[in-house]
Amino acid sequence: MEVRQSLLAKNDRLAERNRGFFQARGLLVLNVVSSPGSGKTLLLQETLRGLASRLKAGVIVGDLATDNDAQRLRASGAPVVQITTGTICHLDAEMVARAVKQLDLNGLELLIVENVGNLVCPASFDLGEDLRVVLWSVTEGEDKPLKYPPMFQGADVVIVSKSDLTQACGCDRELALSNLRRVAPRARIFETSAKTGQGMEAWREFLIEKRKEIAARDPLLST
């Protein structure tokens, strides 16, 4: 227990350092988490595609192995840095700090961190983000938020993905949303389908507004 507490304390200090750095650059930073197969990479592809002319974005991708997701996201034209974690099931603040040094931050307004696919370990690690974004797919079962409460309790945004499959997979939408609101009452919820485009523009507009809020706090960023 003492070792774990020491590890998290160190991470929290580094996360605050990251946060200060990001704020000084005027970056809106997302920590995007989900279980494997939730549609996270496709959602980010469509997010970047729709924001291309409106918000300059960069991406950090974390995976145990391969750079498949990073290659898919590079097709959007956004700069992408890959973190291969090996056996580590989450990203931490130090990993993100090292990865950021590989990005050209000039003019960057949005930084998306695609975390390792896992709903357990990443819940404990602050990366210095502005928003923790949790994806939940309708194919995963209505009780997913009840099974993994720490992750959903820490969410600023919950994106319900693959909404076009709601009927096909027999998902009880109202029960699912009720469970989400029960576990994550403060989270903003978006129901989306990256495949059909459902809800995607509302999600992108939300990001644009959040970046405007950051810029409004610093007159130099608004010019």
Secondary structure, DSSP 8 states (H G I E B T S, - for coil): -HHHHHHHHHHHHHHHHHHHHHHHHT-EEEEEE--TTSSHHHHHHHHHHHHTTT--EEEEEEESS-SHHHHHHHTTT--EEEEE-TT--S--HHHHHHHHTTS--TT--EEEEE--S-SSGGGG---S-SEEEEEEEGGG-TTHHHHSHHHHHT-SEEEEE-GGGTTTTT--HHHHHHHHHHH-TTSEEEE--TTT-TTHHHHHHHHHHHHHHHHHT-HHHH-
